[in-house]
Amino acid sequence: MNISINGSVLEGGGQILRNSVALSALSGKAIYIHQIRSGRKPPGLKNQHRTGLQLAAEIASAKLTGATNGSTEIEFTPGALKTPGDFVADSITAGSTTLLLQIALPLLLFASEPSKTPSRLTLKGGTNATQAPQIDYTENVFLPFVRRFFGIRTELQVNRRGYYPKGGGEVLFSVTPLPQCLKSFSLLERGNVRCIKGIAHFAKLPGHIGPSMVDGAKKLLSARLAGDSSSSIPIEIQSRRERNDNTVGAGSGVVLWAELEGGGIIGGSAVGTKGIDASLLGEKAAQDLLRGLDAGGCVDEWLEDQIIIFMALAEGDSAILCGKGELQLHTRTAIWVAEQLTDAQFNTEQLESGHTIIRCKGIGYRPSASSDIPC
């Protein structure tokens, strides 16, 4: 009997689809998702969601029904994982390659039989969009974190950038199956900021755009940190101009990240839009980073929700110190989905400081055919 998932719960967007289908594929539990994106205009699946579902179905040898644009319900009945393997997904539009990775990565971490051969995943579409992590965030914030704390081994190569609205980007991921269960971790001490780094990327735009974005970000960061005891924090932001033949359309963006002494990392970003001044775009990214730093957690709100699925799959007890205030809706949604489809046990603790600690007793997942994988 299919497990029923209400796609309108909490955040009510594509995250419910991505996490539910990934956990369905790993657990072998068939699911029925209804009221998909019912609060969005228009509701139902878009190209990006359909492409992600089809990719997961290929990796998991699954039977997938209802996956058409505009559909508000799908059924996903998983089979055996076809990992390691070579997979390609193309959203056709500027649909986010990083969101496609979110649905595929948990599946590629586990091989149906022990293997040291990596899976290769080629994703085509948008690399730098406003409603998803930029590829530079995934490369410099998300992947370094999951490598360090979960033991995940993956490499990323941007073959071609794809800006909104034309897309046309291409990213290659190499994911090595885990020789053991995902590691649990505890990250409760933030420490001071060790350094701030960043990338200001642009294509098919005047040459002054890159340096202007860098200057805008650096000036605001330096001004905000000037009266701080940590004013000696090194700030290194690169200007990167893409070759004209390496992008389909014009575009720009800034991604910044702060590395913390405790091992955490905070990101901030902004994507260029028509008419926005380049220096103001740099400032916007700096403001985003500073908001994350001011919140006082060990991770930013975007990384926070992306690691929930890995905490659920890991062996043992994990804990992460999050920023002040209520948990973000995306994070609460990721926890809800994990609890519907796994036996992972989450609890949250509100500290007097206003910070929140997320704790999880993970399930120590391993494929049933790989019983000799140690945990």
KOLDREN-833298 format. One record per residue (C-alpha): x, y, z; residue number from 1. Coordinates in Angstrom, 3 decimals. Layout:
BEGIN
+----------+----------+----------+------+
|        x |        y |        z | resi |
+----------+----------+----------+------+
|        X |        Y |        Z |  NUM |
...
+----------+----------+----------+------+
END
This chain:
BEGIN
+----------+----------+----------+------+
|        x |        y |        z | resi |
+----------+----------+----------+------+
|    0.000 |    0.000 |    0.000 |    1 |
|    1.342 |    3.434 |   -0.927 |    2 |
|    2.270 |    5.911 |    1.785 |    3 |
|    0.245 |    9.083 |    1.237 |    4 |
|    2.128 |   12.404 |    1.376 |    5 |
|    0.259 |   15.703 |    1.358 |    6 |
|    2.234 |   17.996 |   -0.925 |    7 |
|    0.642 |   21.130 |    0.525 |    8 |
|    1.956 |   20.677 |    4.088 |    9 |
|    4.144 |   23.436 |    5.609 |   10 |
|    6.382 |   24.845 |    2.849 |   11 |
|    4.190 |   23.082 |    0.314 |   12 |
|    6.645 |   23.283 |   -2.581 |   13 |
|    9.132 |   21.212 |   -4.525 |   14 |
|   11.134 |   20.241 |   -1.452 |   15 |
|    8.396 |   17.819 |   -0.379 |   16 |
|    8.673 |   16.141 |   -3.773 |   17 |
|   12.460 |   15.914 |   -3.745 |   18 |
|   12.885 |   14.575 |   -0.221 |   19 |
|    9.863 |   12.256 |   -0.342 |   20 |
|   10.925 |   10.625 |   -3.599 |   21 |
|   14.563 |   10.277 |   -2.491 |   22 |
|   13.534 |    8.577 |    0.766 |   23 |
|   10.989 |    6.427 |   -1.058 |   24 |
|   13.683 |    5.205 |   -3.456 |   25 |
|   16.065 |    4.350 |   -0.618 |   26 |
|   13.504 |    2.728 |    1.663 |   27 |
|   11.680 |    0.807 |   -1.052 |   28 |
|    8.376 |    2.276 |    0.139 |   29 |
|    5.929 |    3.266 |   -2.587 |   30 |
|    4.424 |    6.737 |   -2.179 |   31 |
|    1.479 |    8.738 |   -3.446 |   32 |
|    1.969 |   12.523 |   -3.317 |   33 |
|   -1.124 |   14.675 |   -3.751 |   34 |
|   -1.945 |   18.398 |   -3.683 |   35 |
|    1.490 |   19.089 |   -5.161 |   36 |
|    2.364 |   22.788 |   -4.937 |   37 |
|   -1.348 |   23.524 |   -4.461 |   38 |
|   -0.618 |   26.948 |   -3.004 |   39 |
|    1.568 |   28.043 |   -5.926 |   40 |
|    0.473 |   29.901 |   -9.036 |   41 |
|    0.197 |   27.879 |  -11.145 |   42 |
|   -0.051 |   24.749 |   -8.978 |   43 |
|    1.352 |   21.347 |   -9.865 |   44 |
|    4.566 |   20.181 |  -11.488 |   45 |
|    6.825 |   22.386 |  -13.570 |   46 |
|    9.539 |   21.214 |  -15.961 |   47 |
|   12.152 |   21.172 |  -13.215 |   48 |
|   10.045 |   19.003 |  -10.873 |   49 |
|    9.089 |   16.568 |  -13.632 |   50 |
|   12.723 |   16.222 |  -14.704 |   51 |
|   13.811 |   15.511 |  -11.119 |   52 |
|   11.134 |   12.852 |  -10.696 |   53 |
|   12.131 |   11.164 |  -13.945 |   54 |
|   15.795 |   11.228 |  -12.910 |   55 |
|   15.027 |    9.598 |   -9.557 |   56 |
|   12.830 |    7.010 |  -11.283 |   57 |
|   15.706 |    6.089 |  -13.607 |   58 |
|   18.228 |    5.747 |  -10.780 |   59 |
|   15.810 |    3.709 |   -8.648 |   60 |
|   14.288 |    1.578 |  -11.441 |   61 |
|   10.948 |    2.986 |  -10.310 |   62 |
|    7.467 |    3.009 |  -11.777 |   63 |
|    6.403 |    6.648 |  -12.000 |   64 |
|    2.900 |    7.783 |  -12.898 |   65 |
|    1.365 |   11.243 |  -13.089 |   66 |
|    4.613 |   13.091 |  -13.793 |   67 |
|    3.388 |   15.595 |  -16.360 |   68 |
|    3.552 |   19.377 |  -16.257 |   69 |
|    0.689 |   20.783 |  -14.194 |   70 |
|   -0.056 |   17.471 |  -12.459 |   71 |
|   -0.908 |   17.752 |   -8.749 |   72 |
|   -0.443 |   14.090 |   -7.883 |   73 |
|    2.101 |   11.379 |   -8.633 |   74 |
|    2.780 |    7.783 |   -7.660 |   75 |
|    6.332 |    6.509 |   -7.225 |   76 |
|    7.011 |    2.796 |   -6.773 |   77 |
|   10.764 |    2.179 |   -6.401 |   78 |
|   12.722 |   -0.802 |   -7.617 |   79 |
|   16.429 |   -1.597 |   -7.266 |   80 |
|   19.063 |    1.154 |   -7.292 |   81 |
|   21.057 |    1.210 |  -10.549 |   82 |
|   24.165 |    2.581 |   -8.874 |   83 |
|   26.897 |    3.221 |   -9.709 |   84 |
|   25.935 |    4.455 |  -13.177 |   85 |
|   25.910 |    7.340 |  -15.630 |   86 |
|   22.828 |    9.555 |  -15.607 |   87 |
|   21.743 |   12.668 |  -17.518 |   88 |
|   18.879 |   15.061 |  -16.734 |   89 |
|   17.879 |   18.142 |  -18.716 |   90 |
|   15.205 |   20.541 |  -17.467 |   91 |
|   15.116 |   22.103 |  -20.980 |   92 |
|   14.349 |   25.480 |  -19.380 |   93 |
|   16.446 |   27.380 |  -16.826 |   94 |
|   15.234 |   24.949 |  -14.157 |   95 |
|   17.801 |   24.638 |  -11.391 |   96 |
|   20.566 |   22.044 |  -11.691 |   97 |
|   21.206 |   22.316 |   -7.935 |   98 |
|   17.632 |   21.261 |   -7.141 |   99 |
|   18.035 |   18.284 |   -9.472 |  100 |
|   21.110 |   17.354 |   -7.478 |  101 |
|   19.093 |   17.458 |   -4.249 |  102 |
|   16.845 |   14.624 |   -5.389 |  103 |
|   19.641 |   12.526 |   -6.935 |  104 |
|   22.517 |   12.823 |   -4.455 |  105 |
|   21.030 |   10.698 |   -1.629 |  106 |
|   20.434 |    7.883 |   -4.132 |  107 |
|   23.914 |    7.995 |   -5.662 |  108 |
|   25.559 |    7.696 |   -2.248 |  109 |
|   24.500 |    4.087 |   -1.949 |  110 |
|   25.338 |    1.243 |   -4.325 |  111 |
|   23.213 |   -1.883 |   -4.603 |  112 |
|   26.495 |   -3.794 |   -4.293 |  113 |
|   29.748 |   -2.530 |   -2.680 |  114 |
|   31.647 |   -0.507 |   -5.279 |  115 |
|   34.443 |    2.043 |   -5.527 |  116 |
|   33.288 |    3.169 |   -8.976 |  117 |
|   31.730 |    6.646 |   -8.899 |  118 |
|   28.428 |    7.515 |  -10.506 |  119 |
|   28.515 |   10.310 |  -13.067 |  120 |
|   25.621 |   12.747 |  -13.138 |  121 |
|   25.260 |   15.334 |  -15.908 |  122 |
|   22.673 |   18.015 |  -15.153 |  123 |
|   21.524 |   20.585 |  -17.705 |  124 |
|   19.509 |   23.752 |  -17.112 |  125 |
|   20.006 |   26.793 |  -14.896 |  126 |
|   23.074 |   27.153 |  -12.706 |  127 |
|   22.384 |   30.565 |  -11.160 |  128 |
|   18.757 |   31.396 |  -10.410 |  129 |
|   16.850 |   33.295 |   -7.731 |  130 |
|   14.638 |   30.520 |   -6.316 |  131 |
|   17.367 |   27.933 |   -5.763 |  132 |
|   20.952 |   27.698 |   -4.489 |  133 |
|   23.444 |   29.018 |   -7.029 |  134 |
|   25.880 |   26.389 |   -8.268 |  135 |
|   28.693 |   28.318 |   -6.574 |  136 |
|   26.877 |   27.950 |   -3.235 |  137 |
|   26.592 |   24.200 |   -3.773 |  138 |
|   30.282 |   24.006 |   -4.686 |  139 |
|   31.651 |   26.157 |   -1.875 |  140 |
|   29.166 |   25.788 |    0.988 |  141 |
|   27.037 |   22.658 |    0.724 |  142 |
|   29.536 |   20.152 |   -0.676 |  143 |
|   32.442 |   21.097 |    1.649 |  144 |
|   30.088 |   20.737 |    4.631 |  145 |
|   28.725 |   17.295 |    3.708 |  146 |
|   32.223 |   16.063 |    2.829 |  147 |
|   33.549 |   17.084 |    6.225 |  148 |
|   30.690 |   16.043 |    8.469 |  149 |
|   28.980 |   13.144 |    6.664 |  150 |
|   31.952 |   11.635 |    4.806 |  151 |
|   30.314 |   12.167 |    1.406 |  152 |
|   32.711 |   12.023 |   -1.544 |  153 |
|   31.620 |   14.010 |   -4.560 |  154 |
|   33.210 |   16.321 |   -7.112 |  155 |
|   31.613 |   19.091 |   -9.174 |  156 |
|   32.599 |   20.600 |  -12.506 |  157 |
|   30.752 |   23.486 |  -14.149 |  158 |
|   31.059 |   22.879 |  -17.879 |  159 |
|   28.800 |   25.779 |  -18.845 |  160 |
|   26.835 |   28.381 |  -16.889 |  161 |
|   23.128 |   28.782 |  -17.487 |  162 |
|   21.515 |   32.060 |  -16.499 |  163 |
|   17.801 |   32.837 |  -16.339 |  164 |
|   15.786 |   32.853 |  -18.557 |  165 |
|   17.700 |   30.913 |  -21.241 |  166 |
|   19.331 |   28.267 |  -19.077 |  167 |
|   21.558 |   26.021 |  -21.141 |  168 |
|   24.022 |   25.331 |  -18.336 |  169 |
|   25.734 |   22.004 |  -17.778 |  170 |
|   27.215 |   20.638 |  -14.565 |  171 |
|   28.984 |   17.326 |  -14.056 |  172 |
|   28.934 |   15.590 |  -10.685 |  173 |
|   30.959 |   12.559 |   -9.686 |  174 |
|   29.617 |   10.716 |   -6.627 |  175 |
|   31.495 |    7.818 |   -5.038 |  176 |
|   29.292 |    5.276 |   -3.218 |  177 |
|   29.859 |    5.200 |    0.526 |  178 |
|   31.928 |    2.294 |    1.879 |  179 |
|   29.980 |    2.610 |    5.142 |  180 |
|   26.914 |    4.300 |    6.567 |  181 |
|   26.732 |    8.068 |    6.625 |  182 |
|   28.549 |    9.486 |    9.625 |  183 |
|   26.650 |   11.313 |   12.336 |  184 |
|   28.103 |   14.567 |   13.683 |  185 |
|   27.748 |   17.210 |   16.363 |  186 |
|   28.364 |   20.878 |   15.594 |  187 |
|   27.345 |   23.039 |   18.536 |  188 |
|   30.279 |   25.449 |   18.852 |  189 |
|   30.425 |   28.238 |   16.311 |  190 |
|   33.723 |   29.985 |   17.094 |  191 |
|   34.866 |   33.156 |   15.368 |  192 |
|   34.855 |   33.815 |   11.631 |  193 |
|   38.142 |   32.559 |   10.142 |  194 |
|   37.759 |   34.166 |    6.731 |  195 |
|   35.262 |   35.351 |    4.154 |  196 |
|   35.539 |   34.224 |    0.543 |  197 |
|   33.444 |   34.690 |   -2.552 |  198 |
|   32.931 |   34.648 |   -6.289 |  199 |
|   31.438 |   37.418 |   -8.439 |  200 |
|   30.629 |   35.792 |  -11.784 |  201 |
|   29.295 |   37.337 |  -14.970 |  202 |
|   28.965 |   36.615 |  -18.666 |  203 |
|   28.304 |   38.616 |  -21.831 |  204 |
|   28.366 |   41.873 |  -19.856 |  205 |
|   30.859 |   44.785 |  -19.731 |  206 |
|   34.168 |   44.034 |  -18.043 |  207 |
|   33.661 |   46.467 |  -15.161 |  208 |
|   30.706 |   44.448 |  -13.822 |  209 |
|   32.837 |   41.902 |  -11.975 |  210 |
|   35.105 |   44.352 |  -10.110 |  211 |
|   32.070 |   46.514 |   -9.264 |  212 |
|   30.299 |   43.555 |   -7.647 |  213 |
|   33.454 |   42.733 |   -5.685 |  214 |
|   33.868 |   46.343 |   -4.507 |  215 |
|   30.234 |   46.599 |   -3.416 |  216 |
|   30.486 |   43.445 |   -1.323 |  217 |
|   33.872 |   44.269 |    0.190 |  218 |
|   32.937 |   47.831 |    1.162 |  219 |
|   29.835 |   46.758 |    3.059 |  220 |
|   31.550 |   43.819 |    4.755 |  221 |
|   34.540 |   45.963 |    5.761 |  222 |
|   32.268 |   48.707 |    7.109 |  223 |
|   30.232 |   46.252 |    9.174 |  224 |
|   33.295 |   44.476 |   10.528 |  225 |
|   35.301 |   47.666 |   11.184 |  226 |
|   34.172 |   48.054 |   14.793 |  227 |
|   34.342 |   44.355 |   15.495 |  228 |
|   37.124 |   42.570 |   17.366 |  229 |
|   37.280 |   40.354 |   14.296 |  230 |
|   38.089 |   43.259 |   11.968 |  231 |
|   41.218 |   41.448 |   10.840 |  232 |
|   39.113 |   38.800 |    9.104 |  233 |
|   40.578 |   38.294 |    5.619 |  234 |
|   38.104 |   38.939 |    2.788 |  235 |
|   38.900 |   37.372 |   -0.587 |  236 |
|   36.349 |   37.714 |   -3.392 |  237 |
|   37.238 |   36.738 |   -6.943 |  238 |
|   35.844 |   38.331 |  -10.079 |  239 |
|   35.203 |   35.634 |  -12.680 |  240 |
|   34.253 |   36.490 |  -16.255 |  241 |
|   32.864 |   33.545 |  -18.181 |  242 |
|   33.830 |   33.062 |  -21.812 |  243 |
|   31.104 |   34.173 |  -24.206 |  244 |
|   31.124 |   30.757 |  -25.857 |  245 |
|   30.649 |   29.120 |  -22.460 |  246 |
|   27.214 |   30.581 |  -21.696 |  247 |
|   23.933 |   30.750 |  -23.597 |  248 |
|   22.796 |   34.102 |  -22.218 |  249 |
|   24.036 |   37.072 |  -20.234 |  250 |
|   23.905 |   37.095 |  -16.452 |  251 |
|   25.680 |   37.752 |  -13.190 |  252 |
|   25.687 |   36.839 |   -9.533 |  253 |
|   27.632 |   36.873 |   -6.285 |  254 |
|   28.133 |   34.070 |   -3.784 |  255 |
|   29.915 |   34.700 |   -0.473 |  256 |
|   30.742 |   32.369 |    2.380 |  257 |
|   32.226 |   32.726 |    5.856 |  258 |
|   34.251 |   29.846 |    7.270 |  259 |
|   33.886 |   29.469 |   11.048 |  260 |
|   36.472 |   28.223 |   13.547 |  261 |
|   34.141 |   25.501 |   14.780 |  262 |
|   33.845 |   24.004 |   11.289 |  263 |
|   30.545 |   25.591 |   10.300 |  264 |
|   29.980 |   27.708 |    7.235 |  265 |
|   27.590 |   30.554 |    6.443 |  266 |
|   26.668 |   31.554 |    2.889 |  267 |
|   25.127 |   34.607 |    1.281 |  268 |
|   24.249 |   35.322 |   -2.338 |  269 |
|   22.508 |   37.513 |   -4.877 |  270 |
|   21.606 |   37.026 |   -8.537 |  271 |
|   21.784 |   39.848 |  -11.069 |  272 |
|   18.592 |   41.175 |  -12.619 |  273 |
|   18.065 |   43.668 |  -15.411 |  274 |
|   18.698 |   47.230 |  -14.275 |  275 |
|   20.372 |   46.499 |  -10.947 |  276 |
|   23.697 |   48.257 |  -10.373 |  277 |
|   26.611 |   45.827 |  -10.062 |  278 |
|   27.937 |   47.362 |   -6.838 |  279 |
|   24.443 |   47.161 |   -5.307 |  280 |
|   24.315 |   43.486 |   -6.262 |  281 |
|   27.557 |   42.956 |   -4.348 |  282 |
|   26.065 |   44.793 |   -1.370 |  283 |
|   22.951 |   42.650 |   -1.544 |  284 |
|   25.022 |   39.471 |   -1.321 |  285 |
|   26.998 |   40.938 |    1.586 |  286 |
|   23.765 |   41.808 |    3.399 |  287 |
|   22.573 |   38.240 |    2.941 |  288 |
|   25.829 |   36.911 |    4.399 |  289 |
|   25.714 |   39.343 |    7.320 |  290 |
|   22.135 |   38.292 |    8.148 |  291 |
|   23.340 |   34.721 |    8.373 |  292 |
|   26.274 |   35.686 |   10.576 |  293 |
|   24.075 |   37.832 |   12.825 |  294 |
|   21.717 |   34.870 |   13.358 |  295 |
|   24.579 |   33.196 |   15.228 |  296 |
|   24.243 |   29.599 |   14.061 |  297 |
|   26.844 |   27.199 |   12.710 |  298 |
|   25.071 |   27.014 |    9.335 |  299 |
|   22.854 |   29.360 |    7.349 |  300 |
|   19.150 |   28.761 |    6.806 |  301 |
|   19.666 |   27.277 |    3.313 |  302 |
|   22.270 |   24.740 |    4.405 |  303 |
|   20.210 |   23.953 |    7.494 |  304 |
|   17.311 |   22.421 |    5.569 |  305 |
|   19.503 |   20.617 |    3.014 |  306 |
|   21.327 |   18.521 |    5.641 |  307 |
|   18.163 |   17.213 |    7.353 |  308 |
|   17.794 |   14.236 |    5.001 |  309 |
|   21.419 |   13.192 |    5.634 |  310 |
|   20.979 |   13.495 |    9.418 |  311 |
|   17.998 |   11.141 |    9.100 |  312 |
|   19.986 |    8.582 |    7.076 |  313 |
|   23.164 |    8.752 |    9.202 |  314 |
|   24.142 |    6.248 |   11.867 |  315 |
|   23.752 |    7.536 |   15.416 |  316 |
|   23.068 |   10.914 |   16.963 |  317 |
|   23.622 |   14.192 |   15.129 |  318 |
|   23.203 |   17.746 |   16.429 |  319 |
|   23.488 |   21.170 |   14.819 |  320 |
|   23.316 |   24.673 |   16.295 |  321 |
|   21.001 |   26.849 |   14.200 |  322 |
|   20.443 |   30.595 |   14.245 |  323 |
|   18.201 |   32.635 |   16.511 |  324 |
|   14.453 |   32.558 |   16.080 |  325 |
|   12.068 |   29.914 |   14.809 |  326 |
|   13.318 |   27.231 |   12.463 |  327 |
|   12.805 |   28.088 |    8.823 |  328 |
|    9.755 |   26.604 |    7.133 |  329 |
|   11.936 |   24.630 |    4.699 |  330 |
|   13.765 |   23.022 |    7.628 |  331 |
|   10.551 |   22.106 |    9.421 |  332 |
|    9.235 |   20.634 |    6.169 |  333 |
|   12.359 |   18.516 |    5.649 |  334 |
|   12.028 |   17.161 |    9.195 |  335 |
|    8.336 |   16.374 |    8.653 |  336 |
|    9.053 |   14.432 |    5.450 |  337 |
|   11.894 |   12.466 |    7.086 |  338 |
|    9.621 |   11.477 |    9.943 |  339 |
|    6.889 |   10.306 |    7.524 |  340 |
|    9.185 |    7.988 |    5.601 |  341 |
|   11.890 |    6.873 |    8.055 |  342 |
|   12.223 |    5.935 |   11.725 |  343 |
|   14.604 |    8.850 |   12.327 |  344 |
|   13.800 |   10.708 |   15.542 |  345 |
|   14.128 |   14.495 |   15.540 |  346 |
|   13.764 |   16.926 |   18.384 |  347 |
|   14.498 |   20.621 |   18.712 |  348 |
|   15.743 |   22.550 |   21.722 |  349 |
|   15.257 |   26.293 |   22.089 |  350 |
|   18.117 |   27.868 |   24.048 |  351 |
|   17.829 |   30.937 |   26.278 |  352 |
|   19.980 |   32.758 |   23.737 |  353 |
|   17.254 |   32.284 |   21.134 |  354 |
|   19.243 |   29.728 |   19.140 |  355 |
|   17.800 |   26.332 |   18.239 |  356 |
|   19.551 |   22.983 |   18.367 |  357 |
|   18.287 |   20.277 |   16.024 |  358 |
|   19.020 |   16.757 |   17.260 |  359 |
|   18.425 |   13.585 |   15.282 |  360 |
|   18.823 |    9.891 |   15.974 |  361 |
|   19.463 |    8.598 |   12.467 |  362 |
|   18.556 |    5.218 |   11.038 |  363 |
|   22.012 |    4.116 |    9.836 |  364 |
|   20.699 |    3.462 |    6.341 |  365 |
|   22.299 |    0.915 |    4.068 |  366 |
|   20.850 |   -0.873 |    1.025 |  367 |
|   19.338 |   -4.249 |    1.942 |  368 |
|   21.574 |   -5.966 |   -0.618 |  369 |
|   24.691 |   -4.477 |    1.019 |  370 |
|   24.427 |   -5.961 |    4.476 |  371 |
|   28.209 |   -6.136 |    4.750 |  372 |
|   28.527 |   -2.316 |    4.657 |  373 |
|   29.741 |   -1.390 |    8.161 |  374 |
|   28.066 |    1.259 |   10.281 |  375 |
+----------+----------+----------+------+
END
